[in-house]
Amino acid sequence: PVFTGETVNLKCVIESDHSNWRYEWYKGSNKVSDHYTVNGDTLTIRGVKKSDEVEYLPDMEFWPL
């Protein structure tokens, strides 16, 4: 369980031999706002609120070298 005020990290794991993935994170169907921190494959939510209780989806795109 997650409680109000906590910090949550969501990580997208791709089983692949490639490392050139680009990530965009969505809260429902909307791109995440400034309330969230995105660092590649990880989405961080600090100071969790009740309104944060939705589905989060990463959108991944492979960028070949």
Contacts in CASP RR format, 6 or more apart in sequence:
PFRMAT RR
TARGET T0000
AUTHOR 0000-0000-0000
METHOD contacts of the structure
MODEL  1
PVFTGETVNLKCVIESDHSNWRYEWYKGSNKVSDHYTVNGDTLTIRGVKK
SDEVEYLPDMEFWPL
2 8 0 8 1.000
2 48 0 8 1.000
3 48 0 8 1.000
4 47 0 8 1.000
4 48 0 8 1.000
4 49 0 8 1.000
4 50 0 8 1.000
5 47 0 8 1.000
5 48 0 8 1.000
5 49 0 8 1.000
6 47 0 8 1.000
6 48 0 8 1.000
7 44 0 8 1.000
7 45 0 8 1.000
7 46 0 8 1.000
7 47 0 8 1.000
7 48 0 8 1.000
8 44 0 8 1.000
8 45 0 8 1.000
8 48 0 8 1.000
8 52 0 8 1.000
9 42 0 8 1.000
9 43 0 8 1.000
9 44 0 8 1.000
9 45 0 8 1.000
10 25 0 8 1.000
10 42 0 8 1.000
10 43 0 8 1.000
10 44 0 8 1.000
10 45 0 8 1.000
10 56 0 8 1.000
11 41 0 8 1.000
11 42 0 8 1.000
11 43 0 8 1.000
12 23 0 8 1.000
12 41 0 8 1.000
12 42 0 8 1.000
12 58 0 8 1.000
12 60 0 8 1.000
13 41 0 8 1.000
14 21 0 8 1.000
14 41 0 8 1.000
14 60 0 8 1.000
16 62 0 8 1.000
18 62 0 8 1.000
18 64 0 8 1.000
20 62 0 8 1.000
20 63 0 8 1.000
20 64 0 8 1.000
20 65 0 8 1.000
21 41 0 8 1.000
21 60 0 8 1.000
21 61 0 8 1.000
21 62 0 8 1.000
21 63 0 8 1.000
22 60 0 8 1.000
22 61 0 8 1.000
22 62 0 8 1.000
22 63 0 8 1.000
23 38 0 8 1.000
23 40 0 8 1.000
23 41 0 8 1.000
23 58 0 8 1.000
23 59 0 8 1.000
23 60 0 8 1.000
24 31 0 8 1.000
24 38 0 8 1.000
24 58 0 8 1.000
24 59 0 8 1.000
24 61 0 8 1.000
25 31 0 8 1.000
25 32 0 8 1.000
25 36 0 8 1.000
25 38 0 8 1.000
25 43 0 8 1.000
25 56 0 8 1.000
25 57 0 8 1.000
25 58 0 8 1.000
25 59 0 8 1.000
26 32 0 8 1.000
26 56 0 8 1.000
26 57 0 8 1.000
26 58 0 8 1.000
26 59 0 8 1.000
27 33 0 8 1.000
27 36 0 8 1.000
27 52 0 8 1.000
27 54 0 8 1.000
27 55 0 8 1.000
27 56 0 8 1.000
28 54 0 8 1.000
28 55 0 8 1.000
28 56 0 8 1.000
28 57 0 8 1.000
32 38 0 8 1.000
32 43 0 8 1.000
32 56 0 8 1.000
35 45 0 8 1.000
36 43 0 8 1.000
36 44 0 8 1.000
36 45 0 8 1.000
37 43 0 8 1.000
37 44 0 8 1.000
37 46 0 8 1.000
38 44 0 8 1.000
41 58 0 8 1.000
43 56 0 8 1.000
43 58 0 8 1.000
45 52 0 8 1.000
END
